[in-house]
Structures are given as structure tokens and as C-alpha cells.
Amino acid sequence: MEDISAQTVGKRTSRVLGNWFGAVVKTQSFRIFIVMAVMCIVMYIISPPFRTASNLLSVAKNFSAYAIAGIGVTLVIITGGIDLSIGSIFGFSGVIATMGMVNFNLPVFPAVLLGLLVGTLLGLINGLFIVKMHLPPFIATLGMLSIARSMCYIITEGYPVVGVLPGFLFLGQGSILKVPTPIWLMAIIAIIFSIFLNKTITGRRIYALGGNEEATKISGINTDRLKIMVYAVGGCMYAFAGIITASKLGIGQPTAGNGYELDAIAAVVIGGASLTGGVGTVAGTVIGAAIMGILRNALVLLSIKSHWQQFVIGLVIIIAVILDQLRNTKK
Amino acid sequence: MKKLVCLTLLFAILAGGVLFAAGGAEKAAQRTIVVVPQQLGNVVFLPAKEGMEQAGKDLGVKVDWVAPVKAEAQLQVEVVEGLIQRGVDGIAISCNHPDALKDVLKAAIDAGIVVSTFDADSPESGRAFYAGTENYQAGVTCGEEMLRLYEGHPKKEITVAILEGIPGAFDIESRKAGFLDTIKGSNLKVVYTGACDDDVDKSVVIVEDYTRSNPDLDAWFMAGGWPYIVQPGAMPEMIKWKLADPDNHKVVTMDVFPSSKDFFDMGLIDVAVGQNFYQMGYLSVENINNILDGKPIEGGMVKEGFPGLFIDTGGQLVTPENYMAEFE
């Protein structure tokens, strides 16, 4: 009797696991993961330095900031929006946090909090312009790109902010259990946002908003509030990425994050999100950022001229989108 | 109604901003000399700004610092076009590209503006003078210093990695050319060139990644000082590599910043070739003012094959032996 029930439980378990595995395999994130795995295997074979733990940890540390900013813009892209102010908010928040310590003698935590608040506020302003003034997201965030970058130069007069508190360096240069802090932070944020998007009502509403805004509105959901929140959360994430980078380098730079918006959006697109909205995952974005990080690292390790870097990344973006379109056509 | 209020507010903010930015700046009849660096926020140019401001105070002329947000020639062309429209008296510019700026600088000269260049020249533009270090020569100096560091070294082949900024940028390419021409035929062999696009974070990533994966590398030549703007703690691999064999692992870099001192303290730089950007800013304003007053250009040299006058602002060779004096 016991044997029979054990067999039944075993069959059921394997069926559940099989279904789960089948579902995972079908996801876009898994396909992107396969691309990343293939890249890693190729690099593993042709470049011995690639396989060292220190190199892999360094690659992960370097793409952490892109991934965190990418997670922020993933939410925006899922709603069908776009945010071009990523790099400027990234730079401005890093400058604000470091100036908080250097110019206003704030301790580390309040300074970091100040940077995050400023990033959130700028994101909130983006959202308000889009929702209340009906500006297209492209235009509103393009304006913010210029405004925030300009503010970086105004408040620093172009000088880097030096003399941060030693405790601040832990965010970007420290490590826990030999794993660099930025990787832990990226993992924590990725888990939180994965749960948020998939397991909460608000998360599901964000997908609904991107899938069909009118239908979502008709069903009684306050889409305006949702959009404003998404841009504000995005701003907070770009700020966090900027603060981590400021900590990694030990300075606040007014030029930090220049052009990073395209890198973060590229990570999201490579990760399988659709720029038309309704589709996208946190896991996909993290893998997209990882692919870009691995590519950059590979070009250095293989001594390939940096001139090729943008070429290769551009090619990967186009291939990723073509594959996505083919998949959608088949459906 | 709500929209109307919002729009009115927006325009009010905008108009206020413009008026504030103008700041009553156009005080009639005051001579205005504008200095245009390659890019806003590039720390290399900040001493030039200080020199410009000091010259403005000393000479009693209005000086202005106008820069494109990115180091792009087209954006600089637009800046100069705006300055022509503004009717400024003098422009000193560090050109992102000599040919791309040539025509607009000619147009400025035709409009009666005194034009000079500093740091990065545009020789065919017809500018009155160039103030700065000769970038090719600076590269030659870096090459000579690298050769000196490895003089009599038993190794048959010394491997060198190069860090550059934006590929194709005139000043960096000139330095690279000077360096490569100098080490040609020696036992120094360039095995890698990485471009950081003038991005400090990327420069650190490139140096760290390459050093980690090539611990047997002998030397780094930094064609610009991007990695030395950060704290040394941002470059653990570089520190490990350099301190593992300081007698054989060498670093020669362009540029000296206040933050470079920490790297010298730790023995991470062997030679830094500093440029005198303060003098570039100061002498540019001073000599444009001289021309506007009908006086001769001070310190201008005639060089064979070099159009206009060359004002050598000199450079300093900073080494572990003399760096303390440099940073005092």
C-alpha cells in the first residue's frame, strides 16, 4: 500500500516538475539564458582567463549597475513606455549622494537615501509629465535627460566629487562571503521585482496596462497612478545603479552614465521585452545585461579592438529582436 | 483651465530660466572672450577654466566657458556658430577634430572674431595661434620614458597594453602615434589597445579586465589619465599586478590630476606626463586680448611647417621621485 502511494506521489512529483520544466523551457528568458550559456561555453573553451572565479565575479560586478537600471526600465517598457533619462538620473543621483557626504557632511545612509529620493523624484516628474501633461514618454524623458545632466554640471561645475566616506565604498567595492556587494544588491533587487511583477496585483496590472491600456482602464484600474508609480520606481532604480557606480569608483562624476540609457534599454530588449509593451521579465533583463557584460569582457580578453564593441552589441540586439519576432509570427 | 495654468507656469519657468542664465550678462561694450573645451565635465580641462577665469580677472575682460555636452565635433561646430551669432570678441577652442572645425573657425575669423586654439589644434583654420603641448611630442616623451624604464632589461620582448579614449580623437591619436613611432624597432611590443570612449568607469573596467586576464603583461601606456580620476580602491587588479613585480611592471600615463597623488603614494605610476592646462587657459585669454588691443602675441614661436604661432605651455614629467613637490 505504502509502495503504491509512494509511486503515485513520485509520478505526480515528476509530472509537476516536468510541467514546470516544460513551462520554463518555453519562456523567452530561458532562450536568452541558452544564448548566454553558449557564449560562456565558447569563452570557456577559447579563453582560459575567462573561467577564473575572479573574472566571472568581476564581469557580474560590472554588469550589476546596468542590470539594476535595466530592471527599473523593464517596468517602464512593460507599460509600453520608454525612459531616456536613465543615464542622467544615474549620474545626478551619484553626484547628489557623494555631495551629501562631502559638501553637507551627511553620514553614508542618509546620503544614499538622499540620492535615491532625488532619483525617485525625477522619475516621478517624468511620470507626471507623461500622465498629466499627456507628453509622449519619449519626449518627456528626453527632456529629463537634458535637465538632469545639466543639473549635474550646474551643481558640480564639472568637477568630480571626491572625498567620500570610507563606509560608502562598501556598496561598490565591498564584498560579502567573497562575492562583491553589487552582485548581492542586483540579486536582491531582481528577486524583489520578480515577485512584485509576477505575484502581486499591482505587478499583474503593470502587464495588463502594457498589453491593452484601454481595456485596463475600463476594468476600473487607475492606469495614471500606475504609470506615475512605474516611472518613479524606475527613477529610484537608475539612482541606485548610479550610487553603486559612484561607490565603485570612489567619486561622484557629473559625466557618469552618459549614454547608459541605451545600454540599459538594450539589456531589456535582449532580455526579451517588447518595446510595444506587455512583455518583459526581470530575469530576461538581468540575462540581457549579463550578455552585454560578457561581450565587453570577451572583447577585452580576446584582445579585440574596442571599435568592434558597439558593432557586436548592436548585432546581438538585432538578432534578439528578430528571434522574438519570428517566435511571435509562429504563434 | 488646468492645462492652461500648467502651460503658463511652464513658460514662466522657462522664461525665468533663460533670463537667469543670461544673468544680465550682455553688459554693453564689455570685451568677451570665450573658451571652448572639447566637452563639458571633462576634468582634464578644469585647470584651463581656472586659468581662463584668472586671466579674465587680471585683464578686466569678461570670460565665458562654453562647451558641448559630448566630445563631438558637430556639437562644437554648433557652439561656435552660436558664438558667432552672439558676436563675441575672441574664441579659444580645443578642437574635437581639426578638419571638422576648420570651416566654422574660418567663418568666425571672417566675422571679425579673434580665434586661437589650445590643447587640440586645427592648423588650417587660420587661427592666430595655438597654445598647448604638442600631443605628438607628448606621445614621444611617453615612448622615451617607457624605453628608459626598460633600458637594459633582459627580456627579449616587453609587452605593452594601451588605453585610449574615443577612437579617432585627434589629440589621443597624435599621442599614440608619437608613442608608437618612438618605440618602433625596440623590444617593446603593443599587444592590446582598448578604447574607453572617455568614460571613466569603462576605462577602469578595461584596465582591470585586461590586467586580470594577462598577469604576464609588462607595461601599460595610458594615452589619457581616465583611470587616475578614481580612487585606487576601484582598481584592485591593477594594484595586485603592479605591486607583484614593481621592477618589471611599469605604467606610463598622460595627465596628472590631484587624484593621481594617491596612485603615486602607492607606487602605481612610474611616469606621468602632465600638461599645463592652467597656462593654456590663461595664455589663450591673455593673447587674444593682446591681439584685440593691437599688441603682439607673447611667447609665440614660429615653427617650420606650422601655420600661425605656437605657444608652448610646456609639460611636467612627474615621477615617484618628484611627485611630492608637484602636488604641494
Interface residues (C-beta under 8 A of the other chain):
Chain A: S47 P49 F50 T52 S54 N55 S58 N62 K132 M133 R149 C152 Y153 T156 G158 Y159 P160 V162 L169 G172 Q173 T245 K248 L249 G250 I251 Q253 P254 T255 A256 N258 G259 R296 N297 V300 L301 S303 K305 S306 H307
Chain B: K3 C6 Q39 L40 G41 N42 V43 F45 L46 K49 V69 K70 P167 V191 Y192 T193 G194 A195 C196 D197 D199 V200 D201 V204 V205 I206 E208 D209 Y210 R212 S213 N214 I229 V230 Q231 G233 A234 E237 P258 S259
